[in-house]
Amino acid sequence: MITPRRIQLAAFGAAVAIATGVFGASMLSAVAPSTDGQPAQATLDQANPSNGQGGWGNAFGVPDGSGLRPYIRDLSVTNGGTTSPVITGGLPTAPAAENDLTAVVNPINVCATGQSSNCYAQPNRASIAVAYRGTGGPDDLHTDFSLPAAAATNPRITADSVIDMTIGLRTYAGTNLRWTWVNGEPLYWNYDAAAQTVHVRFHPATMPVGADGVANAGCSQIPVSTCTVTRSVSEALQPQILLSLDNTLSSGFAGSLFGSKSAYIGSLDGLIDPASPTQSTLTYGIAAPHLLANGGDRRGTLYGILSDSLLQSGFGITPSSFTGSEFSINRTSDSAAAGSDAVSWSAWSAGENGTAGRLLTISDISFSAPKFRVTRGSSAAALRKHVTVKIGRSRSAARLARDLGLRKPSGGRLTLKGRASSKKGCAIRGTAIKALRKGTCRYTVTAFTTAKKKAGSRSGAFTVTK
């Protein structure tokens, strides 16, 4: 049997090496292929479904595994101010009419009857694809919402839509869930271990489609290392979620979510050492063909949610004082960046976003297999050098950018934004911040190119003294 690379994890009580990603070894499938066809749920629930792979029946040793697999408890789509329920309380599981929507839970890497290699007795992953019914009946399902035929779906799905989904995990997936990946921009994420549910809300994104329906030539290696496909055949808008059910990974990662835009895969690996938090690292990677289907340069986005518990336990950072300057983020592999690799942080709250923490966004990423190393070691410490400014003095945007290691593009410009909590202690005066009162001044510096495109953003603080 050929198995994916696995590294046993402990919880945050000791140094642990982590290697997680969207896909397993290249010999095994990771998600349903990024083509337009999708087997019906009733077909996948059987043992030995007609798609030539093992089904949920095989996974649980029963003719019909529908009562044991994960299921979609609730699904809705919001366009503008209008929210359209699709699935409520777990029903229906199939679209009732042409152009109606559903969501299908696919078992990944399950052995069919008689199969003994390149598979598992029970799935190590499950993919969830939002689909619509075509003209061929209830089993004619499609997942690419960029196609002309998808324009008539009820409701319509575009890149601006908000997909809101609650997944009931049941016993197997609830026990074995580790990380979760979403093809799109995460807006909300909540993992409820007691209720065995996950709730995710996101904007769907496009992903590349290769000549054989999947990106190949190394593009699916985990951790991300290479992708020699030059150009995709097409770009598919596919609302898709992947659940890792690999129980060799730490159960502490059951609440982890990451996502991407315009990428075929993503990966996360690193070292979390609560005993020496300045030595902890995370490395994010994404892979896709260098060019879009139309021949233009591909630019992608990577999202990673760092919960307050990870910031505190893994990196020794007090969430309430987080500025972003605690981390150094460097592109560590692939060719030199042709995009800006713009880094930004945004706060997440449990009430609004389901998880308290910070969302890391790296945008305008060039391909084919870039990786980004997040550290709070010596390099990050250098960026956090102690800066003091006397009352009445000012510190320019250029100096503040240098304090944080933010580079201004040639001919570009810098902008400043003060934190509301610092408005009494300092104030922005043109292209500088003036110290007004003793205390701490918190701020954000953003760099723009000559074309007025955001090139990067970092937050920091300095001490105001007499």
N, C-alpha and C positions, 0 to 999 in steps of 0.2 A: 504493500500500500504506500502510495506517495502522499505525504502529509505536508501541510503548510509549516513554515517556520514558526516555532512556538517557544516562548520564554515564560517560565513559571514566575508569577508575581506574588509578592506579599502585599499586605495593606501598607499604609503609610507609616508603619511602626519601624521600618528599617529601610536601608537603601535598596531600591528595586530597579531592575532594568525593565523597560517596557518596549514592546514592539507590537503596535497595533496598526491596523489599516483597513481599507475598504476591501481589499482582496487578499486571498491566500496565495499559495504558490501558483505559478503560471499553468501548471498541469490541471488545476481545479478551477471550476467556475466560481465567480464571486457574486454576481447578480444575474438576473435575467438579461440576455444580450440586448444591447441598446439598438434594437430594431423595432419595427412597429407592431409585430404580432405578439400576442399574449394568450397563453392557454387559459381557459376558463377555470374558476376556482373549483367547481365540481369535478373537473378532470384532474386537477392537481391533488385533490383530496384522496384520490384512489391510490391503491397499490399499483405500481407499473403503469402510470398514465401514458397516453399515446405520444408524449413528447420525447420518449426514449430515455428518460431519467427516472430516478426513484421519486415517488410521491409521498405525501403525508401518511398514506396508508402503510407504505414501507417503513417509514420512520417509527411508527408505533405498533407495527405488527398486526394491523387490523385492515379490513377491506376499505373502511372510510375513516380517515383521520381528522375530519372536520371538527370534532368535539374536543380534540386534544391540542391542536395547533394554535398559534396566536391568531387573533381575529380582530377585525376593525370594529371597535365599539361605536365610534362616532366619526363622521366625516362631513365637513362642510367646505364650501368654496365661497370666498368673499370677493366681489368685484365692485370697487368703489364703496358705496355704503350699503350694498345689498348682499346679504348672506343667504346662501342657498344650501339647506341641509341635503345631504346625499345619503348618508347612512346614519340611523339613529337607533341606539340600543342594540347594535349588532345585526340589524336587518335593514334592507335586504342584502343578500350576498351576490346578487347578479342584477345587471341592469334590466329593467322591465321593458324598455322600448328602445328603438333605434336612437342613437345620440345621447342616451342616458349614461351617467357615470357610475363607476364602481371602483373598488380597490381590491387587488388580488394579492394574497400572501403566498409567495413562492418558496418552497424548500430548496436549499442550495446544497449540492454535493451529497445527496442521499443515495445510497446503493439501491439499485433496482434488484429484483429477485434474480439470483444467480450471479450478480456482480460482486467482485471481491477486491478490486483495485481502483485507485483514484476516486474514492468515495468514502462516506462514513455511514455507520448504521443509523445515526440520527444527524440531522443537519447541523453543520457548524456555523451556518448563517441562514438568515431568512430575508428575502427582499420583498418590499411592498411597493407595488406599482399602481398608480391611479390610471384607470383605463376607461375607454368609452366603447359603446356597442356600435358596430358597423351595420351594414345592410344585410349581412348573411345570417342573422339570427343571434340568439343569446351567447353562442360560443365564438362569435366573431368579434374579438376584442382588440383594440388598438391603443397604443401608449404614447405615440408621438403627436403632441398637440400643436406642432408647428405645421403640420400638413393641411392643405386646403380642406380636406374632409372634416377636420376637427373644428372648423369655424362654426359649425351648427350644433356643437355639443350643448347639452343642457345640464348644468350651467357651462358657460364658456370658460376655458382656462388659458391664460396668457402669462407672460413673465411678471405681470403686475398683480396677478391674482394672489390671494392668500389661502393656502391650503391649511386647514385645521383638522388634525387627526388624533384620535385617542385610540391606542392599541391595547387590547386586553392580551396579556402575555400567557396566561394559564401556567400550569405547573412547570412544564419543561423549559419554555422560554423564560419564565419568571425566575427560575432557579439559575439558569445559565447565561442570562443576558450580561454582556460586558459593555462595549462601546456601541455607539450608534452614529451613522453617517447619513447626511441628507444631501441630495443633489439640489442645492439652492442656497438661499440666504436664510439662516435661522432667525426667527423672531421670538420664539417661545419654546421652552423645553422644561419638562418636569417628569422626573422618575419617581414613582410611588412604589417602593418595594413591598409595603404591606398590602396594598391593593393589587399589586402585580399589573400595573399599567404604566405606559409612557404616553405623554401628551406633547405633541410637537406642532408648531405653527411655522410656516415658511413660505417664501416666494420661490416658485420653481425656477430652474435654470436649464439652459441648453447644455448638451454634452456631445462630444464628437462621436461619429459613427464611422467605423473603418470598413474596408472593402468586404470583409467577411462578417460584418455585424458587430465586431469588437475591435478595439485597438489591440495591436499585437506587437511583435518585434521588441519584447522587453517592457512594453508599456504597463503591464500588469504586475511587475515584480514588486514585492513588499519586503522591506521598505523600498520606497521609490528610489530607483537608481538610474534608469535609462528609458528612453522611448525614441526609437529610430524611425518611426513613421513620420514622414515629412508633412503630409497633408491628409486631412480627413475627407471622406466621401460626402458626408452631409452633417448637419447639426440638428439634433433632435431635442425638442422641448419635452422633457420627461420628468414629471413629479415622481420621485423615487426615494425610498428610505431603505437602509440596510441595517439589520440587527446582527451583531456578532454574538453567537451562541457558543463561543469557544471557551469552555470552562477551565482550560489550563491558564487562562489569564485571571488576574485578580478580580474578585467581586467588587473591589473598591472602584472599578472603572464602569460599573453599571450605570452611573449617572453621567458618563462622558458623552458629549456630542460635538461633532465637527462637521463641516460642510465645504462645498466648493462650487464654483461657477466655471463653466467652459473646460472642465477637466474630466478625464475618464476615470481616474482613481485619485485617492488621497491616502496618506499614511501618517502615522504618528509613532515616534519612538524616542527613547531618551533614558534618563536616570533621575529618579526622584529620591533624594536622601534627606529626610527630615532632620537627621542628626547633624548634617552639614548643608544647610539649605543653599548656601552660596555656590555649592557644587552641583546642584540640581540642574538638569537640562531637559528641554523638549525640542524635538526636531520634527517639523511638519514638512511633508512633501506632496506634490501633486504632479501628475503626468498626463500628457496629451500631445497630439501631433503639433509641430511647430506652427503650421499654417491652418487657417480655417478652410472650409470646403471651397470658398470663393477665391482662395489664394491669398487672402489678406493675413497679416500677422495676428496670431491668436493672443489674446490677453485674458488672464483668468483672475479669480479671487479665491482666497482661502480664508475660512472662518474657524476659529477655535474658541470654545468656551472654557474659561478657567474659573471654576467655582471659588467662592470665598474659602471653602475648606481646603482646596488645593493650594491657594495662595498662602494660607496660614500654615498648614501642615507641611506642604512640600517645599515652599520657598521662603518661609519665615517672614512673610509680608503681612502686616496688619491691613486688612481690607479697607478700613475706614480712612487710612492715610495713603492709599494707592494713588500714584500719579502716572505710572507707565514708565517713568525714568528708571525704575528699579530693574528693568530688563534691557538687555542688549539683543537685538535681532539681526542676524547676519545671514545673507545668502551663502550657502556653503558648498554647493555643487552645481553641476550643469554649466552651460556656457554663461558668459557674462550677461548681466541683465540688459535687455533691450527696452524693458519698461522701467517704471520708476520704483517698483516694489514698495509702494506707499504703505506705511504702517500707521494704524490708528487703534485706539482703545475706546470702548464705550461701556458705560456701567449698565449692568443688568440687575433688576430687583426681582425678588420672589413674587411680588404681587403682579407686576406688569409682564415679566418675562419668564416666570416659573422657576427660575434659579437665580439666587443671589451670587453675583460674581462680576467678571469682566469678559467682554467679547473682544477678542483679538481679530482684526481684519487686516489682511495684506492684499492690496489690490494692484491692478496694472502689472500683473506678473507675466513675463514672457516664458515660453516653453522651450525644451520639451519636458525636462524632468527636474524642475527647481526644488531645492530643499532649503528650509529656513530654520536656523538654530536659535532657540530662545534660551538665554542664560541669565543667571544672576550671580556671576562669578566676578573675577577681577576686572573684566572688561566693562561689566555693568557698574561695578563700583566706581570706576574711573568716571563714568558718566554722571554719577551721583555725587561728585565732589562738592564739598561744602562751600556755598557761595553766600557772602554777606554783602549787603548794600546799606550804606548809612542813610538815615532820614534826610530827605531833600535831594539825594543823588538819584541818578537814573542808570538803568542798564539797557543797552540797545538790543533790538531783536537779533542782530547778528551775533552779539556776545552770548545771548541766551541760547541761540541755536548751537553755538560751539560748546556751551556748557553741557548740552544734551547729546552731542554727537550728531546733530541733524545737519545735513549738507544742503545748501541752497544751490539749485541748478544754475549754470552759467546764464546770466542775463535775467534770471528769475527774481522773485521777490518773496519776502517773509511777512506774515501777518501774526498779530498777537491777540490773545483772548485771555482775560483774567477770570479767575474763579469767583463765583458769587461770595464765597466765604472769605475772600481776601479784599473785598471792595473798600473796606475801611483802612486797610493797611497799605495799599498801593493802588495806583491807577495808571492806565495806559495813556501816554502822551505821545501821539504821533507814532513813530517807529521804536518807541522805548517804553519801559515801565518805570514809573517814578515811585520811590519809597516814601510813604507818608507817615506811617506810625509803626512803632516797634511791634514785631511779631513775625509771622510767616506769610509770604506772598506766593500764591500758587497761580500757575499760568499754563497756557498751551501755545506753542509756536508751530505754525504751519508753513510749509514751503510750496511755492507754485512755480511752474515752468513759464517760459515766455509766452506759451500758448494758453496760459491761465489754467493749466491742468494741475491738480493737486499732486505733489511729488512726495509728500511725507508729512507726518505730524507727530510731535512728542510733547509730553507734559512734564513740568518740573516745578521746583520751588526754590526760593532763596530766603534767607533770614534778614529781616530789617533790624538794624541796630542804631543806637544813638551816635 
